[in-house]
Amino acid sequence: MELSRLFRGNIVFLDTAPLIYFIEKNARYLDAVRSVIALIDSHQAKGMTSTITLLEVLVLPLREGNKKLADKYKTIRFHQPTLKPAKF
């Protein structure tokens, strides 16, 4: 089944790996993740992620001093209006 049909109209929780694949443009998974992000951006699905996910994606960029990559992750988490924080 096509991912867009599976997720349309639902809440999609983006965990660590899909965000890494999207930001770092992982060739193997980028098309699949991009289609899900497009659904979220077009309001056809609701996107959520957590503070824990942000912490997990920031570990390596911060350890390596890669501020540019860390800032990309922060932007996705805090400034993407269609991606809401999960409340547990």
Secondary structure, DSSP 8 states (H G I E B T S, - for coil): --HHHHHTTSEEE--HHHHHHHHTT-TTTHHHHHHHHHHHHTTSSEEEE-HHHHHHHHHHHHHTT-HHHHHHHHHHHHH-TTEEE---
